[in-house]
C-alpha cells in the first residue's frame, strides 16, 4: 500500500484520490471501473493544465517579442505592454 501512496502522490493525485485508490485496492475482486475513472479524471486535469500552460507560453512569447533589450528600461516594450490596459 505504501507504494500506491508514493506513486499516486508522484503522479499528482490529491490526498482524497489516493485515499479512494487505497479503499478500492482493499477490494481486489471488485471491478476496476472506479479506478479507471479516477485515472481518466486525472488525465483530463493534466490536459487542461497543459492547455493553460500553452496559452501562457503564447502570451509570454508575444510579450517577449515586444522588447529586444538593446535600450533603456524607460523604452522597454515589455514593461509598456504590461502597463497597457
TIMARRO-435231 format. One record per residue (C-alpha): z, y negated, x negated; residue number from 1. Coordinates in steps of 0.1 Angstrom, whole numbers, plus 2048, in hexadecimal, padded with zeros to 3 digits. Each point is the difference from the previous one (the first is absolute). Layout:
REM residues N
R   Z   Y   X num
R   Z   Y   X NUM
...
REM end
This chain:
REM residues 85
R   Z   Y   X num
R 800 800 800   1
R 807 7E8 7E3   2
R 7DC 803 7F5   3
R 7F4 7F7 823   4
R 816 7E1 7FF   5
R 7F4 7F6 7DD   6
R 7DB 805 807   7
R 801 7F1 823   8
R 811 7E1 7F1   9
R 7E6 7FE 7E4  10
R 7E5 801 81A  11
R 810 7E2 812  12
R 80E 811 81F  13
R 81D 7ED 810  14
R 822 80E 800  15
R 7FC 808 825  16
R 7DF 813 7F9  17
R 811 813 7E4  18
R 81C 809 818  19
R 7E7 80C 819  20
R 7EE 815 7E6  21
R 820 810 7F6  22
R 809 808 825  23
R 7DE 80F 805  24
R 803 814 7E0  25
R 81F 810 80E  26
R 7E9 812 81A  27
R 7E7 813 7EC  28
R 7F2 813 81E  29
R 7F8 7E1 814  30
R 7DD 7F2 801  31
R 7F9 7E5 7E6  32
R 7F0 7E7 817  33
R 81D 7E7 7FC  34
R 7FD 802 7DA  35
R 7DB 7FA 802  36
R 807 7E2 817  37
R 818 7F1 7E7  38
R 7E7 803 7E4  39
R 7E4 7F2 816  40
R 816 7E2 808  41
R 807 7FA 7DB  42
R 7DB 802 7F8  43
R 7F9 7E6 81B  44
R 81B 7EA 7F1  45
R 7F1 803 7DD  46
R 7DD 7F8 80D  47
R 80D 7E1 812  48
R 811 7F5 7E0  49
R 7E0 806 7EC  50
R 7ED 7EA 819  51
R 81A 7E5 7FD  52
R 7FF 802 7DA  53
R 7DA 7FF 800  54
R 801 7E0 815  55
R 81A 7F1 7E8  56
R 7EA 809 7E2  57
R 7E2 7EE 811  58
R 815 7E1 807  59
R 80D 7FF 7DC  60
R 7DE 806 7F1  61
R 7F2 7E2 815  62
R 81E 7EC 7F5  63
R 7FA 809 7DB  64
R 7DC 7F4 803  65
R 80D 7DD 809  66
R 80B 7FA 7DC  67
R 7F5 80A 7DD  68
R 81D 7F2 7EC  69
R 7ED 7E8 7EA  70
R 80F 7E0 80D  71
R 822 7EF 808  72
R 817 80E 81B  73
R 7F9 7E0 814  74
R 7DD 80D 804  75
R 809 824 807  76
R 7EB 80E 81C  77
R 819 81C 808  78
R 81C 7E7 806  79
R 7E9 7EA 815  80
R 7F5 81E 815  81
R 825 80B 804  82
R 809 7DC 80B  83
R 7E3 7FE 819  84
R 80A 805 825  85
REM end
